[in-house]
Amino acid sequence: MSSPDDHNTAIIEEFRGNQGKVGGQFEGAPLLLLHSTGARTGEERVHPMMYRRVGDDYAVFASKAGAPVNPAWYHNLLAHPEATVEVGTDIIPVTAQVAGGDERARIWDAQKADYPGFADYEQQTTREIPVVVLHPVP
């Protein structure tokens, strides 16, 4: 059986080999590669994930497929909000900020409307799924 890391590695390789395009479960979906710094280790981590454009920013969702806990990358961004994303062939430095209140609701509701799987994730957990806005650094 393959591990989540093996699955992510395959997606990352396909993303980079096809100018940001992948097939399978992410085919046609907006996908980026998030480079974060490990909260405990200080090591770089790379995670493929869907995103939503919010003006010039990128919103990502700490859904972890509806698991009861937030994903590791979310904790990494809380500890080290400076990160980098790969979008297509572009590499963009960003600063992460957790969205709250009306901003979170607006972004989250739009994501669920466009990608109903996110509504399914919400139904599978009792936690509020964090929305993280990645602001490009000028």
RACOR-V870440 format. One record per residue. N is the residue number from 1. SS is DSSP state (@ for helix, = for strand, . for the rest). PSI is psi in whole degrees, -180 to 180 (999 if undefined). OMEGA is omega as a letter, one per 40 degrees, with the letter a starting at -180 (none if undefined). Layout:
n = {N	N}
ss = {SS	SS}
psi = {PSI	PSI}
omega = {OMEGA	OMEGA}
This chain:
n = {1	2	3	4	5	6	7	8	9	10	11	12	13	14	15	16	17	18	19	20	21	22	23	24	25	26	27	28	29	30	31	32	33	34	35	36	37	38	39	40	41	42	43	44	45	46	47	48	49	50	51	52	53	54	55	56	57	58	59	60	61	62	63	64	65	66	67	68	69	70	71	72	73	74	75	76	77	78	79	80	81	82	83	84	85	86	87	88	89	90	91	92	93	94	95	96	97	98	99	100	101	102	103	104	105	106	107	108	109	110	111	112	113	114	115	116	117	118	119	120	121	122	123	124	125	126	127	128	129	130	131	132	133	134	135	136	137	138}
ss = {.	.	.	@	@	@	@	@	@	@	@	@	@	@	@	@	@	.	.	.	.	.	.	@	@	@	.	.	.	.	=	=	=	=	=	=	=	.	.	.	.	.	.	=	=	=	=	=	=	=	.	=	=	=	.	.	=	=	=	=	=	.	.	@	@	@	.	.	.	.	.	@	@	@	@	@	@	@	@	.	.	=	=	=	=	=	=	.	.	=	=	=	=	=	=	=	=	=	.	.	@	@	@	@	@	@	@	@	@	@	@	@	@	@	.	.	@	@	@	@	@	@	@	.	.	.	.	.	.	.	=	=	=	=	=	=	.	.}
psi = {140	153	164	-34	-41	-44	-47	-40	-42	-42	-44	-46	-42	-43	-52	-31	-14	34	41	5	141	163	-155	-145	-21	4	127	-10	149	120	140	165	120	123	113	168	127	131	-39	-39	-27	4	150	139	145	128	125	141	155	151	168	131	135	91	-126	-4	171	126	135	161	123	57	-36	40	32	13	159	-9	157	153	158	-37	-30	-46	-36	-44	-32	-40	-36	85	-14	126	-177	146	148	121	112	-124	3	142	121	121	139	163	130	141	129	127	146	170	-135	-36	-48	-48	-43	-47	-46	-44	-40	-40	-44	-37	-40	-30	86	-18	-30	-34	-36	-43	-42	-38	-22	-6	158	-10	155	123	120	143	125	126	127	112	119	140	125	999}
omega = {a	i	i	i	i	i	i	i	i	i	i	a	i	i	a	a	a	i	i	i	i	i	i	a	a	a	i	a	i	a	i	i	i	i	i	i	a	a	a	a	a	a	i	i	i	a	i	i	i	i	i	i	i	a	i	a	i	i	i	a	a	a	a	i	i	i	a	a	i	i	a	a	i	i	i	a	i	a	a	a	i	a	i	i	i	i	a	i	a	i	a	i	a	i	a	i	i	i	i	i	a	i	i	a	a	a	a	a	i	i	i	i	a	a	a	i	i	i	i	i	a	a	a	a	i	a	i	a	a	i	a	i	i	a	i	i	a	none}
